[in-house]
Amino acid sequence: MTESDLRGPELEELRGEVAETTKAIIGLVAKRIELAKRIGQVKSRDSLPIDNEGVEDALLEDVLAECRSLGLDEQLGTKILGTLLAESKKVQRMQGTPKPKQLITPMVMMAKAKEVERTGRRLIRLDVGEPDFHPPEAVIEAVSGALRAYKTYYTVGRGVPELLTALKGYLARRYGYRDAADDQLSVTPGGRFAVYSALATVASEGDSVVVIEPNWPAYKEGLEYVGARAISVRTTLEEKWEPSPERVKEAIRPNTKAIVLSYPANPTGKVMGKGAFKEIVGTADDLGLTVISDEIYNDYAYAPCPTILECLPRKYILTSSFSKGWSMTGFRVGWSFAPAETSARMLKILGLMITCVPEFVQLGAAKALECEAEVSHNSRVMKERIDATTEELAKIDALELVKPEGSIYAFPQARSETFDSSAFAMDLLEKKGVTVSPGTGFGDYPRCFRISLGQPQQVLTAGVRKIGELLG
Amino acid sequence: MTESDLRGPELEELRGEVAETTKAIIGLVAKRIELAKRIGQVKSRDSLPIDNEGVEDALLEDVLAECRSLGLDEQLGTKILGTLLAESKKVQRMQGTPKPKQLITPMVMMAKAKEVERTGRRLIRLDVGEPDFHPPEAVIEAVSGALRAYKTYYTVGRGVPELLTALKGYLARRYGYRDAADDQLSVTPGGRFAVYSALATVASEGDSVVVIEPNWPAYKEGLEYVGARAISVRTTLEEKWEPSPERVKEAIRPNTKAIVLSYPANPTGKVMGKGAFKEIVGTADDLGLTVISDEIYNDYAYAPCPTILECLPRKYILTSSFSKGWSMTGFRVGWSFAPAETSARMLKILGLMITCVPEFVQLGAAKALECEAEVSHNSRVMKERIDATTEELAKIDALELVKPEGSIYAFPQARSETFDSSAFAMDLLEKKGVTVSPGTGFGDYPRCFRISLGQPQQVLTAGVRKIGELLG
């Protein structure tokens, strides 16, 4: 007996109605896109920007109210609105409104610099966010040993027991946190994948996530990839890059799923006060939001630095990596810590895309957690560089800087209000052979640029002096 | 001057209409979900399945016709239908229709086996799809050397020049293909990521991709992740796992973006004839579809095996990996080859999630391409195992097998029509300490299971005999 024999007239009738309703939906969508086109024409004529958060917020409120009154899943309403808004913007852009410029993110800058270097020209590279220290010798030995022992087969996605155990020990030693379980941890190919899978687990199309600007572009890239919106809380050099808990609270929308915090911060070197951090985490917890705390620069903190482990809300994801503290960027190994159910969802993404991190790399990472002397050394040297580079930058009248309290960066701002850091970065590369990352890669900061301190001090000093020459 | 000063009544009016239309769309969506709920109740009452491809196809035709008549972007219509169908199924499932069982994919089986092994019990592991050979010694040396030379920093996402050059040389030597350019290649963390980024680049929500069943579950997992549908062309043991080009052509829907081919095939060991392969590629090309050819088992082919390089259509993505031929599963390094524009889109996904593959691993992969003797050895041994295991399986009356023409697997089918390979696999693990992967992990094949030949012959023979004992 096939399905069609069983099918009653009832099912046929319902299906007919579904088809009619579907067609009617498409008809209204077409009407809506037509309206968007006309709005685009008006905006183009009057040189208005495409994005209008106020209008989007009002639509979201409307849609959610409609969902509640009709008993429709709010997540579905949010998603459909997300699809419609994205398409509207696309259509509006085609009406001749100005296209946003391609951002020169640190990755774009790295590719440009490597291109120039391949022509044989030597550059002073202050663009890439990686320390210049060697990875610990013990790690290199451990990885080589693991290779010779043929630790070269698949492992389970979460990570090998040796590394999970070492991570639990690290959390206990470093933070006094003793409650971590294996099923809360996950080993990732770099902090970047930990961040992506965190964002993709908490947010989907039509959702939003609050981020504090300026920030590492990977947050926005990840959110854009899953169709979610980054709501930026802007901080400024004038306010010492301090985000106020009130402004973070105000930024939260009905479709907000998470808040991303990352201190010490890339690119500003800001370390948020523990009080403000806890207040933001408390707000998130009250609203049932997830706090994603990216603590990758925790070994380069020179002021008391908050950690999510000291004030865990119900929903949290801690992401970190061996890249910075241990100077193991090129090993591509990071980790995440989250409630078991969240961790399982993140792991599903890792499993379908990556299978696992190489076992020999995982065993190297486990060894790294024993290398405290190297991490202390790296941290101490970076502190000296922050001090010396801050002094050197202070000699350049055209720039101002809030002295970094951590991280491996300085983020000076030009005093000139018309400074264009993208043009400046290109000029600096061409005329002086020095690379920096323009501020627009980290948010709306055309007057700023990022200097990475991942170079010996004499190189940093030489680079900063060349910056001074070009600006002088 | 702010935007509100400039805003004419025209813009306000249009925005009001947008808000009204949005609300009306949400109203219709709620009505449609209500209908889905009622359909779910009927289906639950009459024990009908949720999925009904005929109904979905008819809806798609309707939506596309409506899009054309209204001048609406078909991709948008397809996407909205995709969202509505997914939500309808979710709602129908909540009405008490039977939930699909969790599939025991090879990855799930691996996790179960590792769990048992951690209790100290020794198993005969015929589940994992990885060769047991050692990776080439020269690769281990190259990776260790690269580590000692501190090749431990970020590289550009695409891959280091040494590996790109080596891959171009490999394509020329192995396939006589000399036209590959750097910007067509991309180095990935394993073939799995190459496959994911290929699928995610060609298909998005509401789209479909044709796959040939049985197949590696990663294709369907990747499609599900991006919200696209896998349209399966079923092949059977009775037809010697041969997919007919006509049936592939018939499977193509108006929202189909690509066809995935992978020969030698996992799990059947089928090698498609070059003629049929070319015919399918030609069909795809005629329709402007992308052919994704996953050629990861190409070194284990014992019949003339097709490659996309011999019949490149306009749109293609070749994915491959060092995992199988070189037995480098745990190095997590693969690659893709596609038109430059497609490759750039794939690379964007890699950049935002991974940054790059470790440089020391990339340099090991470049060295692997010189290790032809090891690949030949692995291939020769695998051929012997296929022969011996086929003979051994032939002694089990309860099973039938089409002798594999390639790959590293055998995929026998129970003669009993009520055989449940998932229950059998669990029984086999418990009673005999042997692991296999149930056929349902690869499609609708409850009577089949996959035996991985990644074990020495005496282990394979012992394992197969235990299978015989349990079935006998």
Interface residues (C-beta under 8 A of the other chain):
Chain A: E3 L6 R7 G8 E10 L11 L14 R15 E17 V18 A19 T21 T22 K23 A24 I25 I26 G27 L28 V29 A30 K31 R32 I33 L35 A36 R38 I39 V42 K43 D46 L48 P49 N52 V55 A58 L59 D62 V63 E66 C67 L70 G71 L72 D73 L76 G77 K79 I80 L81 T83 L84 E87 S88 M107 M110 A111 K114 R118 V128 E130 H134 P135 I140 V143 S144 L147 R148 Y150 K151 T152 Y153 Y154 T155 V156 G157 P161 P189 G190 R192 F193 Y196 A218 E221 G222 Y225 M328 T329 G330 F331 R332 I349 G351 L352 M353 I354 T355 C356 V357 P358 E359 F360 V361
Chain B: E3 L6 R7 G8 E10 L11 L14 R15 E17 V18 A19 T21 T22 K23 A24 I25 I26 G27 L28 V29 A30 K31 R32 I33 L35 A36 R38 I39 V42 K43 D46 L48 P49 N52 V55 A58 L59 D62 V63 E66 C67 L70 G71 L72 D73 L76 G77 K79 I80 L81 T83 L84 E87 S88 M107 M110 A111 K114 R118 V128 E130 H134 P135 I140 V143 S144 L147 R148 Y150 K151 T152 Y153 Y154 T155 V156 G157 P161 P189 G190 R192 F193 Y196 A218 E221 G222 Y225 M328 T329 G330 F331 R332 I349 G351 L352 M353 I354 T355 C356 V357 P358 E359 F360 V361
